Amino acid sequence: MAKIVFALNQSLDGFVDHDHPAFQPDPVLFRHFIDDVSGLAGCLYGRRMYETMRYWDGDHFEWDAPEREYAAAWQSKPKWVVSRTLKTVSPNASLIEGDLAAAIRGLKAQHEGEIEVAGSELAHSLTELGLVDEYRLYLHPVVLGRGKPFFAGPRPPLRLVASDRIGENVIRLTYVPV
């Protein structure tokens, strides 16, 4: 049975903003993300995060070798997109429509390993349904003061199970629901 993992970069004050320069990964963190994506059973996205990640569907001449490696790993993974507005998605992606809880339980039953969910609103919906098995917060040493919060709403009590320094400036905190 697959495990649903919510993993996302965040500022010290709890906000996500992937366009902010402070969230650009150093080489060690980028290698970590390549290895992470390579090991996933698949990726689960809300519409906005999926549209951001579709960048990796391309083939950009300016990419260096690690970026090409990340793109290849990401392209190879099945992706599921939760959206009420999208009608089509790229190759190797499927739209999830209808009963979200039943769809995610089905994905968990059909797959082994980790399915990573990205997008705080989708993660909030899955948290309310009791379907997030693990939370991974990649803390960056920046205070944004405002923006989209990592946690879009209340969550169950959490227990810290791991903390890891990745690269020069990032700490990954791993929590599970109690």
N, C-alpha and C positions, 0 to 999 in steps of 0.2 A: 504494500500500500504506500502510495506517495505521501510526502509531507509537504504541506503548504507553508512556505517561508516568505515573510514580508521583509524585504531588504531594501534599504534606500539610504542615500547620503543625507545628512542633516547638519545644520549649524548647532553650535553649543546651546542656542536658545530655542531649538526645536523646530526650525523651519527648513523647508526644502526649496532649492532654487538652482536647477542644473545649469542655468545660464550664467550664474555668478562665477567669476574667475576663481574664487577660493575652492570651488568644487572640482576644478580640473585635477585629475589624478596625476601624481608623480609616477615615474616608471614602475616602481615597486607596487603601488596600488593598482595601476593599470594591468600589470601582470597578474595580480590577484584576481581582478575582474575577468580576465581572459580564462584563467583556470576555473573560476567559479562558473562561468557560462558553459564552458566545455563539459563540466560535470553534471549539468542540470538535466532533468527529465523533460523540462519544458518551461515556458514563460507564460505568465498570466497577466494581462494588462487591461486597464481601463482605456477608454478611447484616447484621452489626451496623452497618456504615457506611451501608448502604442504609436501614436503619430510622431512623438519625439524619437522613439527608438527605430522607426522606419528608416531613419538616416542610414542605419547599418545594412539595409537592403541594397544600397547602392554599391558602386565601385568607383571610388574617387581617386583620381590620378595622384593627388597630393598625399594620400595615406602612406604612412611608413609601414614597415613589416609588422609591428605589433597591432596596429590598427587593422591591417588586412587579416591578421590572425583572429582578432576579436570578431570582425565582421563574418568571417567564415564560420566560427563557432556559433555565433548568434543565428546566422542564416540556417544552419543545420538543425536547429532545435524547433520542435513544434511550438506554436504560439496559439494562445486562446485569448480572444478579445471580447470583453464585456462592453457592449454598446447598444444604445437604443437608436442611434442615428446612423451609424455606418451600415452600408449595404454590402460592401465588398472589402476584402482584406487581401494582403499579398500572399504569394505562395508560401506554403508551410504554416499558414495561419487559418484559424477557424473562428467564426463568430459564435458567441454564446448568447442564446436568446432564451426567453422563457424563465423557468424556475431556476434561479441562480444557485440555491442550495443544492438542488438535485444535480445540476450540471457539475458543480465542484465536487460533490461526493462521488459522482461517476468518474471524474478525472482521477481522484485519489484512488479509487478502486481499480482503475484500468492501468495505472502506471506504478512504477517503482522509482525510488529516489526522491529528489526534491523538485518541486514545482515552485519557482520563484514568482511572487506577486509583486508588482511595482505599481505605485499609485496610491496615495493616502486615502482617497475616497473609496476606491475599490477595497482596499485593505480594511477600512472601517466597516464596510458592508459585510465582508467575510468575518471580521471579528464579532460583529453582532450575531452572526449565524453560528459562532463557535467553530469556525473552520480554519483559523490560522493556528498552526502548530508551533511556529517559532518566529521571533522578531529579531532582525539584525539591524542595528543602528550603526551606521558609519559616521562617527562624529568628526567633523572638521573644525579646526580652531578659528572659527569666524562667528561673529554675532551679527545677525541680519536685522534684528529689531522688528521685523514684520515679514509677512508673506504667507505661504501655504504651510500649515503645520504638518509635521510628520504624522502625528496622530490626529485624525480628523474628528475624533470624538472619544468618548470613554472607552476604556479597554478593561479586560479582566485584570485582577492582580497578577503581576509578573514576578518570576524568579530568575535572577541572573545565573546563567550556566557557564558563561565564558566571556573573557575579555582579551582582546588581541590587539597589539600595536601593528599597524600595517603601513610600511613606508615611514617617512619622516614625521608626519603630522596627524595621522588618522588612527583613531581607536575604534575597533568594532566591538560593540556590546551585544551579546546574544542572550535573549530572554525567552522563556517559555511560560505559557499561562499556568497559574497555580491550580 
